[in-house]
Amino acid sequence: MAEAQERRLDHIVLIDDEEDCNFVTKLVLQRSGYKGKLTCFTSARAALDHLEQAKEAPDLYFVDINMPGMTGFEFMEQCIEQGSLPNGRSSVVMFSSSNRPCDMERARSLPGVIGYVEKALTPEAFEEVKYKHLHAGNGNLDNTP
């Protein structure tokens, strides 16, 4: 069996149609000391198209649930169907202004999802996500928000 790949946090992909939320998330990441690459998309379709061409999967995805055109759940279903997730490297955090239990439960049931974060991202929430990502191994960790 292949040796487990060391988990890194060098590249984050943020998929959210709200520019204000993207701006706040960028600020929180900077203030939390994140110095890696951040790639932002305002549509799930654009992110999917880009990621299909990418040479290397990102380490962490923040995926908004409620977006026009293609929801975050539809994005995840496409990634799973195409085999790009789960991949043993990337972790996914579903990101939403909704705290609906059905959304939380659905997010937790998806492979590769390590958490559900209500907008806006806080430094404390990012630290928890970072810890979960770095210690996730190849399976889901306890996904308690």
N, C-alpha and C positions, 0 to 999 in steps of 0.2 A: 504494500500500500504506500502511496506517495506521502512524503512528509508534509505536515500542515504548513501552509504559507504564513509567514509572519504578517500580522495585520498592521497596516499603515494608515495614516490619515494625511495624505499628500494632495488629494484632489476631491473636492466636494462639488456635486452638481445640484443646483437649486432649480426646481421646476415649479414656477408659480406665476400666474397671470397678473398678479397685482404688483405693479412697479414699486409702490410704497413699501410693501412687505419685503420685496427683494432688497430695497435700500436699507431697511431696518435690520434685516438678517445679515447683510454684509457688515454693518456697523457692529453688531453683536459679535460676529465671528472675529473681527479685528480686535475689538476690546477684550475678547477672551484669549487673545494671543495666537489665533490661528494664522499661520503664515504661508500656507499652501495655496494651491491653485483653486480658484472658485469660478465655475462656469455656470452662467444663469440662462435660463430659457423662460419665455413668457407663454409658451404653449407646449403641451405634452407632445404634440405631433412633431414640432420642430426638434424637441429633445430626442425623440425616438429616431428621427431621420439622422440627426447628428451622431447619436450613439451607435447606430448601425455601421457607420463609417469609421468610428474611432478605433485606434490601434490597441488601446488599453482601457479596460473598464475603470470608472472612478472608484474611489474607496467608499464614498458615502453619498447617498442621494437624499435630498429633502424633496418630497413630492406632495404638492398641494392636492387635496382631494377634489375640491369643487372648482373646475376650470371649464370654460366653454370649449366646444369642439370635441375634446377628449378629456375625460376626467382622470384623476390620478389612479383610480381603480382600473380604468380601461388601459392606461399606460402600463400598469403593473401586469395586467393580463396579457398584453402584447409582448412584454419582455419575457414573461414566463413561457408563453407559446413559442417564441423565437429561440428560447434557450439561453438568453443573455442574463437572466436571473432565475434562480440563485446561481452564483458563480464561484463561491468560496472566497471571494475577495471583497465584494461590495456588500454594504449594509444599506438598508432603506429605512427611512423615517417618514411616516405619513404625517403631513403637515396640514392643519386645518383650523379655521376659526370655529368649527363645529365641535361640540363636545357630546354629540349624539352617541349613545351607547352602541347603536347598530353600526355606525361608522367605525368606532373604536374596535369592536369585535371583528368586523370584516377586515380591518387593517391587520390586526394581530394574527389572523388566520393565513395571511399570505406568506409564502416562503421568502426568507431573507429580510423580512420586516423586523426590526429590533425595537421599534417604539412608535408612539403616536404623540405628537407634540401640538398643543394648541398654540395658535399664533397669538402674539408675536414671540419669537424665540427669545429666551432669556439666557444670560451667561450660565446660570445654574442648569437649565435644561440642556444647553450645549455640552456642559461638562458631563452630565449623565449619559447623553448620547455618545460622546467620545469614549467614555469608559465602556459602555456596552459594545460599541463597535470594536474597540481594541481587544476585548476579551470574549468576543462572540464565538470564535472558532468557526466551525462549518455549519452550525445549526442555530436556530432561534434561541435567544436568551429570554429570560423572563421579561415579557413585554409590558410590564407595569409602567404606566406613564409617570 
